[in-house]
């Protein structure tokens, strides 16, 4: 059985936040449509565009530059406040939470690094022992 890929805490926290954000963006699109702030095509099209960016961002979080991509998406979502002022608040809260999650995730990953390295060394040693058993006399 193949083991699952190790996901950093930064990646896990980012994925959780973005999952909530997808719902918020969908509801924001409905709100902008309902308030007639935008035409239906622009409101739902823009919402779908940002949801697609967020989903792509979740996949890209495993890459070193994925967090920077998502930061750009967060800033772009905050700037939708120029369409409706409430989005400055919603986007700003998500942006602040994103920055906090990245900070804390990086801190936790740094604390876990020595423990993870020791675990991987132990697993490699066990695998080597299984592949090269000693002959008992």
MOWO-V333654 format. One record per run of one state. SS is the DSSP state (h for helix, s for strand, l for the rest). FROM is the first residue (numbers start at 1). TO is the last residue. If there is no record, write none. Layout:
SS FROM TO
SS FROM TO
//
This chain:
l 1 8
h 9 34
l 35 39
h 40 60
l 61 65
h 66 82
l 83 85
h 86 131
l 132 137
//
